[in-house]
């Protein structure tokens, strides 16, 4: 199998998407990617991300590829978990505090390195791509921690929506709350509801 065929196989196996790093892992030189770009088989979506020419790629996947250390969080995570009916105006991503990100298209949140991966999960989107996102329990803790910066209506709807969810994990929620030292605040909100 030649390099062009290898690339096409990678694209087919990855839902119409090619990551340049995957080609590199398979010892395929970038010139072959460029050839497929020139023939119209592939289009460049963002740095290191290519797709079949007619493939629509969602913005979340592209941002996830662009910012490998970024994790979708806060209002964006609420949206994915159906805990808000508002589409986020800007996409929220959380980064470890040792990284500086300057991108006006996203709302950047920082967290200590030790807590950055707490509650991390991978979510498969409808188009087959995957993103890194915090689980529901971490998301609830994040909005409680930032409750003064979040629209009160979104905050209240999210807490109430979480309580109604069948998939909620209250034990995990309280474990996270303890790690973030917000267990008393969480307890107050839970008692009110």
C-alpha positions in Angstrom: 0.0 0.0 0.0 1.5 3.4 -1.0 1.3 6.5 1.1 -1.7 8.0 -0.7 -3.7 4.8 0.0 -2.5 4.9 3.6 -3.8 8.4 4.0 -7.1 7.6 2.5 -7.4 4.6 4.8 -6.6 6.9 7.8 -9.3 9.3 6.6 -11.9 6.6 6.3 -11.1 5.1 9.7 -11.3 8.5 11.3 -14.7 9.6 10.1 -13.4 11.7 7.1 -10.8 13.5 9.1 -7.0 13.3 9.0 -4.7 14.7 11.7 -1.2 15.5 10.4 0.2 13.9 13.6 -1.5 10.6 12.7 0.0 10.7 9.3 3.4 11.4 10.8 3.0 8.4 13.3 2.5 6.3 10.2 5.7 7.6 8.6 3.8 9.5 5.9 5.4 12.7 4.8 3.4 15.9 4.6 4.0 16.1 0.8 1.4 13.4 0.3 -1.1 15.3 2.3 -0.4 18.4 0.1 -0.9 16.2 -3.0 -4.3 15.1 -1.8 -5.1 18.8 -1.0 -4.1 19.8 -4.5 -6.3 17.1 -6.1 -9.2 18.2 -4.0 -9.6 15.0 -2.0 -8.6 16.8 1.3 -9.1 20.4 2.6 -7.2 22.0 5.4 -9.5 22.8 8.2 -7.0 24.2 10.7 -3.4 23.7 11.6 -2.7 20.0 11.4 -6.4 19.1 10.7 -7.6 18.0 7.3 -10.9 16.6 6.1 -12.5 15.2 3.0 -13.5 18.1 0.8 -17.3 17.9 1.5 -17.0 17.1 5.2 -18.4 19.6 7.6 -16.2 19.9 10.7 -17.6 21.4 13.9 -15.9 24.2 15.7 -15.6 22.3 19.0 -13.5 19.6 17.3 -11.2 22.2 15.7 -10.7 24.1 19.0 -10.0 20.8 20.7 -7.3 20.0 18.2 -5.9 23.5 18.3 -5.8 23.6 22.1 -4.7 20.2 23.3 -4.5 21.2 26.9 -7.9 22.9 26.8 -11.0 21.2 28.2 -14.6 22.3 27.4 -16.2 23.6 30.6 -18.6 25.9 32.2 -21.5 27.2 30.0 -20.2 25.1 27.0 -20.3 21.9 29.1 -23.8 22.9 30.5 -24.9 23.1 26.9 -23.6 19.7 26.0 -25.3 18.1 29.0 -28.6 19.9 28.3 -28.4 21.8 31.5 -29.0 25.1 29.7 -31.1 26.0 26.8 -28.8 28.9 25.8 -26.2 28.4 23.1 -22.9 29.8 24.6 -21.9 33.1 23.0 -18.3 32.2 23.5 -16.9 28.7 24.0 -15.6 28.1 27.5 -12.3 26.1 27.8 -10.3 25.5 31.0 -6.5 25.3 30.9 -3.8 24.6 33.5 -2.6 27.9 34.9 1.0 27.5 33.6 -0.4 28.0 30.0 -1.3 31.4 28.6 -4.0 31.5 25.9 -4.9 34.6 23.9 -7.9 33.8 21.7 -10.9 36.1 21.7 -13.1 33.4 20.2 -13.0 31.4 23.5 -13.6 32.3 27.1 -10.5 31.1 28.9 -10.6 29.7 32.5 -7.5 28.7 34.4 -7.1 26.1 37.1 -4.1 24.7 39.1 -2.3 21.9 37.3 -3.3 19.3 40.0 -7.0 20.0 39.4 -7.0 20.4 35.6 -7.7 16.8 34.7 -10.2 16.2 37.5 -13.5 15.0 35.9 -12.1 14.9 32.4 -13.9 12.7 29.9 -14.1 12.2 26.2 -17.4 12.9 24.5 -18.4 11.7 21.1 -20.3 14.2 19.1 -23.0 13.5 16.5 -20.6 13.8 13.6 -18.4 11.1 15.1 -15.6 13.4 16.3 -14.6 13.5 20.0 -13.8 16.3 22.4 -12.3 16.6 25.9 -15.0 17.9 28.3 -15.5 17.9 32.0 -18.2 15.5 33.4 -21.5 16.9 34.7 -20.3 16.8 38.3 -17.1 18.8 37.6 -19.2 21.2 35.5 -21.6 21.8 38.4 -18.6 22.5 40.8 -17.1 24.9 38.2 -20.2 27.0 38.0 -20.6 27.0 41.8 -17.0 28.2 42.1 -17.7 30.9 39.5 -21.3 31.6 40.5 -20.7 35.4 40.7 -19.6 35.4 37.1 -22.4 33.4 35.6 -25.9 34.6 34.6 -28.1 33.8 37.7 -30.8 32.3 35.4 -28.3 29.9 33.8 -26.9 29.0 37.2 -30.3 28.2 38.7 -31.5 26.2 35.7 -28.2 24.2 35.6 -28.5 23.2 39.3 -32.2 22.3 39.0 -31.5 20.5 35.8 -28.7 18.5 37.3 -30.9 17.4 40.3 -33.5 16.1 37.8 -31.0 14.1 35.7 -31.1 10.3 36.1 -27.4 10.0 35.3 -26.3 12.3 38.1 -23.7 11.0 40.6 -24.1 12.8 43.9 -21.3 10.9 45.6 -18.9 12.1 42.9 -20.3 15.6 43.0 -19.6 15.8 46.8 -16.1 14.3 46.3 -15.3 17.1 43.7 -16.8 19.7 46.0 -14.5 18.6 48.8 -11.5 18.9 46.5 -12.5 22.4 45.5 -13.4 23.3 49.1 -17.0 24.2 48.2 -18.8 21.4 50.0 -20.6 23.8 52.3 -21.8 26.0 49.4 -22.9 22.9 47.5 -24.7 21.6 50.5 -26.6 25.0 50.9 -27.8 24.8 47.2 -28.8 21.2 47.6 -30.8 21.9 50.7 -32.7 24.8 49.0 -33.7 22.5 46.2 
